[in-house]
Amino acid sequence: MTDFLKVTTELGKKVDEHKNKAERAIFHLAYPMKNKEDTRLFYTNILGCSTGREAKTWIDFNFFGNQLSFHLSEKSYLSNEPTNLVDGKDIPVRHFGAVLEWNDWHTLKDRLISKDLSFIIEPYIRFKNQKGEQATMFFNDPSGNAIEFKSFKYHSQIFEK
């Protein structure tokens, strides 16, 4: 076994040990933004995130307990982002998001609809009445970054095969 596999195997064991505890690793994700104030308004007023540290060219948000950073950049945008066909829908290949509890997803969906948010993929239920039943929706932030929010009817099925 390579050193890398030993480390990742041990890390996996630690993750399994803590999966039912409040203690967990927090992800950090950085994306480009075109306009800092538009980004601030979207993530705070539309998604309900709180802001963290910031400087002239970047800003951090508490994105459902994780650190989401945006950096000003005019060069990071593709005119045609690649997509994959899933359930007959063009899913943006590059996207991020969160898996919410079932009722929280529906509350967010209703809030986004009430704010007239334009969806890339309208909210819908996949695999209805089947194993892995999930709610999903996709939309862009003001900089064109694709975001997916999803929820599993039974949270225990998130990683089930």
N, C-alpha and C positions, 0 to 999 in steps of 0.2 A: 504494500500500500504506500503510495507517495505521501510526502509530508502534507501536500495540499489536501488529499483525501482524508488524512488523519485529522487535520484541523477542521475540515468541513463536517466530518462525521461527529466529532466532539461538539462542534457548534450546534449541529442538528439535535443531539441528545439534550443539550442545555435548553434549546428552544422547546423541545417536547416537555422537559421538566417544568418549564414556566408557562406553558400554554394556557393553563387554567388560573394563573395568577395575574394580578394587576400589573406586575413587573414585566416589561417587554422592551424589545428594541424599538426605537423610534426611527422612522426613515427620514432622510433628508433628500429632497428633490429640488433641482434648480431648472428653471425654464426661462426663455427670453420674454421680454415685454416691450411693447412699443411706447407706452405712455404710463408713467408711474401712477398718476392720479386716477386714470381710468381703471387701472388694475386694482388700486386700493378700494375704490368705490364698488367694483364688482365683487371682490372677495369679501368685503365687510358687509355691504348692504344687500347683496343678492344671496351669497352663500353663508353669511353669518360668521365668517372667520374673524378672529382678532389679529391685530398686527403685532409683530415683534420688533426686533431691531431693524433699523434702516439707515441708509446713507443716500447721497444724492442720486446714485445710479442703481440702487437695489433696495428691495424690501422683503422682509420675512413675514409669513403668516402662520398661525396655528391652524393647520388644515386637519381637523379631526384628530388632534393629538400628535400630529407629525409636523415637521418643519418643511414648509414650502417656500422657496426663495425665488424671486424674479429679478432678473438683471436687464437693464436697458440694452437693447441690441436691435439694430435695424437690418442686420445681415443674416439673421437666423430663420427667416421665413421663406418657405417654399411656396411657389404659386399653386402647385398641385401636390398636396400631401398624399402619399400612397394610402390605399385602402385595401382591405380584404373583404371578400364576400362572405357574410355569415348570416344565416337565416334570410337570405335574399336581400340583405342590407349592406351597403358599403360602410364598413366599420373603419374608422381612422386607425392606421397602424400605430402611429405615435399618439398616445394618449395616457392620461393618468386619472386617478379618481379615488373613490373610497367605496368599501362595502359597508352598507349601513344595516341596521336592524330593519325588519320589514315595515313596521309602522313609521319609523323615521324616514325611510325612503319615500313613502306615500305622502308624508307631511312636506318633505322637500319638493317633491313633484308638484304638489298643489301650490306651494309658494312660488315656484318657478313659473308655473302657468299663470298665476295671478299677476306676475310681473311682466307678462308677455314676452318671456324669453323665447328666442328662436332655437329650435332643436335641430341638430344634425340627424338624430334618430329619435323620433317621438317616444315618450315613455310607453313601454309595453312589457308583457309577461312572456318569458320564454319557458318552454317545457311545462306548460300548465298541466297540473295534476300528474306530473311525472317526477321521478327522482331528479333533483337538481333544479326544481322550479325556481325561477329567479325573475326579478323585475330589473329592468335596465333602461337607461336613457343617456344620450350623448348630446353635448352642446359645446360651443366654443366660448372661451373668455374673450375679452376685448382685443387681445393680441393674436387671436386665432389658434390658441392652444386648445386641443380637444380634451374634454373632460367626460369621464363616464362615472355615473353613480349607479350602483347595482345593489341588490339585496337578495338573499336567498330566503325562500319561504321557511326553510329549516336551516338555521345557521350552521348546524352540524354537518351539512352537506357541501360546504364550501370546497373542501379538498378531497371529497369522496370521488372515487373513480366510477 
